[in-house]
Amino acid sequence: MSVTGSSPIDFNHARLSTGEFNQLARLVYSTCGIHLPPTKKIMLEGRLAKRLRALGVRSFKEYIGYLATDEGIEHELVHMIDVVTTNKTDFFREPHHFDYLTSTILPAYHKQHHGRKPFRIWSAACSTGEEPYTI
């Protein structure tokens, strides 16, 4: 998609309104089940600004309109979901979680069950396996 017209595109001043954020948040939730709370508005605006630039779209309103078309669903929806999701996997990612697990949860569990009950952890939706391997 490319927008043509006489006025220049100013991507630095494209802003996501609350209504537009709500529309996009509903789309993200209905497409992949990810809830975007209002605190994620600035994050969403920043990440989607790159898509506006790539497409030559002048505003978030125009971008949302494009996403509502068959062409937008076919060609852009996957890109939009890709930029709003966090695609990161590391060993010991979020180290404070592992610190809490080893210093608080595991000792309390061991004490409560006297070491006789196995401790099980489910790592949902891991990408390449670093998180469950770390555990």
N, C-alpha and C positions, 0 to 999 in steps of 0.2 A: 504494500500500500504506500502511496506517496501522495502528498497533498500539494497541489499547486495553487498559486494565488499571488497577488501582488504584495501582500503584507509579509514582512519577515517573521520567521518563527523565533520566539524568544523562550527557549527552553529553561533558562534560569529563573523565569518568573511564572512558569506554569505551576499552579497550585491546585491541590486536591481539596475540594470542598468536603464538608461533612457528609452531605448527601451522596456525593460521588464515592467517597470512601465506603459508605454503607452499601452502595450498589456493588462495588468490587468485593467487599467482604462477604456479601451474600453469595456472589458468584464463586468465590474461592471455596466457601463452605459447601455449596451445593455440588461443586465439581469434585472436590477431594476431601471434604470433611475437616478442613483446617479452619479453626475459629480465629479470626483476627479481631482482637479487642480494640477499642478506640485508641489505646496507647500505641498501637502499631501504625497509626496514620502517617506519621513522618517517615517511618521506615518504608512503608508502601509507596509513598510519594517519591522518595529518593530512588528506590529500585525501579519503579515504573517509568521514571523520567528517562532512563536509558532506552526503554522500549519506544517511548514517544520519539526520541531522537532517531532511533534506527528506522522507524517507520515514516518519519517526516510528518507526524501528527502534531497539530497545534495546541491541543488541550486534552485534559483528561476526559472532558465531556465527549469530545470527538473519538477518543480512544475507546470509551465505554460503548459508544454507538457502533464502532467497528467490531468490537467483541460480540455484539448482538447479531451480526450478520453471519450468513453461512460461510463466507470467506474468512471472516475473523475467527469463527469457531474452528475451522479447518486449519488455518495457517498461524494464528496468533495465540490461541488459548493455551497451548502447551508451553509457549515461551513465557506467557504471563505467569503460569503456575510455577515454572522453573525459577523465575526471578523472585517470587514471593516466598519460596520455600528455602530453608537453610540446608544446603547440600554440603555438609561437613562431617567428617568422621575422623577421629584420632584415638590413639591410645591415651588413656587417662584424660580424656576430654572432660572438662568440668571437674578438675581435681578436688574441689571442696566436697563434691558428692562422694567421691571415693574415700576421702578423709573421714567424713561422717559415717560412712558404712563401716570402715575398719575401727574407728575409735568409739563409736556409740552403738550402732545397730548390731553388729556381729557379737560383741561382748555381752550385750543384754540378751540376745537370742540364745547364746551358748549357756548363759547363766540360767535362763528360764527353762531350757530343755535339757540341761546337764549334758550337752554334747551328744544326745541320743537321737535327735531328730535332724534329718538333713535340712540344710538351708538352701532353698531354691530361689532362683532369680530368673525372671523372664525379661529378656531384652527385646522389646518389640521394635520392628521396623529398622533394624540395623542395616547399614549400607553394605560395607565390605567386611564387617565382623570385628573391627577393633574394639568396640565397646564390650561385647560379651567376652571376648578374649581377655580384655583387661580385668574383668570381674573374675 
